[in-house]
């Protein structure tokens, strides 16, 4: 885009300015320059990047009216992931995190190859990639992985903890769907040595450091991936705080890493792993919690009476997230201390 017109975008009330070229969205320009603004799906579906245009000429790419209703568009609200600039812009950020903006990492693209695929359960796989150059990220973030031969791109959260200087070895815990555009290929469609591209890091649901109150990690399905990264990162940090890790599964057969969790419970002070089975039928021995994970979170928080300012990270399918959020609010968590990431499958 050497001949593309370049404009300036100013974000208020933080006063940060950046360049944007014709043909790229405001969000992509922010990613390119390492300016971390709130975002989610990157596709005009979720409203996480909703902001207000104060000055300038724009054009919006196609978006969902669930994310940006017509009445909000009429009051100059925009989605940064859908916005192209045709003049200098002034944009008011409706949601922003100063710590997030301080910890920005520019998005880059990496060549990589598949290092291995491991079966964790009947429908959960561990994908390992080897990158040609080190990637820096924060625990809880994700990347876009593209299969060049098929033109399929999918977002997955890292399961391994970050390294200070970046890492070339990435791991991803992925739920396999029979019709999954990417995940269905994990059983024979791709193999060790296959080449892929990786772009990132993305995501605002990453572990915040320097807190002392209880830490709640809540997941289901492949939501284990970013939470596993956060847990390992927390342990490596040496921070001391109560940690409760809730994981929702259907049956005993859907659980994994149980031995690793038992070891952590012995070695990490005030740590508990609390799996919850929603469809336990008694066919296998089980003495743990039953019910949906949000019900177990509510019961546990009420019973334990944890003290201190809690913060929570919830990662998993949308119905789980939608059920957990009211529980956390009722438990007294402040909105700024609730971080979540909804995982949706991509079908063919």
Steps between C-alpha positions, in 0.01 A plus 500: 500500500790732421274743314217493755395822667602520867295675767525554875268353762489657845351296786329691778503532796845337504653738244679227301554559128583254224518477121243319288517417133209485260392140470568397860261521791563710808541182702753351259697826502505486880618138494776586252634778722465319832215714635277269704138609483212285622398235245346159469393324181666743254208432262224746597305247703570567870506879571816483716667771288196728488605866514369842397615703202559860610655636179581373151372313196467124510342201332384192690545150365212260545416429867232342718226731625510299823848646552410848376123571491370763258411742780862496620633547150280810475682643805843453333591173667735280299678166519877542471535163328268614218611863462701634204632857515469756219634795701670563834281361780432573866351196674366478854576163660195392699688214666870507561750353741804709583699194607411333172625799305823506701562133419438516127688260271499566123327232295735310269474209258718191544581197290454180698463126468305237686720337765243246617137422588402314817161360601399618849141369495262361238446854364782715643836525323832662591655668197867596514657746256862599443547862388780634284544799737403561864152634579439723801158483664322522836347196668143471373553649155440328166626491141347438159627177343465460122524182297641647176408202285132531597472873570346424841573739788394438857575668835644293785633594844846395609510232770866549588619789719687789336874554518653844557684501167230315309464133413522297182310203647124547537235261628122519450222300666231469234155344507437288192168548322402253223412792272762739637668693219839458670455262793363213293838484326684420823423130451690426182445819301825658613815339637844573640706693251208676331554871458264763640507873565441658838393861556471674836485546787139606546264516794433710808414212734850449639632459855546824688796504737562646842167413663459332838130411523355163395545399135210316334564301180183362340496292184327242290613298198796662323468792742759301693767625258539866607426416863773233504738767369387748766534247781855405403589867454361580846701219661819611324447859615535403866194705594312371802120508485210256532422334165181308414495330159151388393459280194169388353478167318223255415643177640816356657617407148514872411757582770877512444818621675359366830839371619660838428227678695541264798872577504430874489257473790780348708769743392318834456369675811124556518428350158197284416394342172121454499364304203122488458319226307171604344396153373645255751301176473677289761664272244844606624612576857470868587503674837539857373254774411203444270286752316580779260822688570327831578294323768816356654669842493202651686496224763875512554523877535213497749652216703859621508444867570823602329631835620663776300429656163446212258567499130372239258584363156231297325571323169274261316181465294260799495222332707750429778630857500147642498411286803819576694497880469190559719643262763819704519307825520282364779819396683605864505766508229544840342448512122862600440610182682301265277680390183351254253555345160217327312603206281286422196563219249561577133315265271567417137 
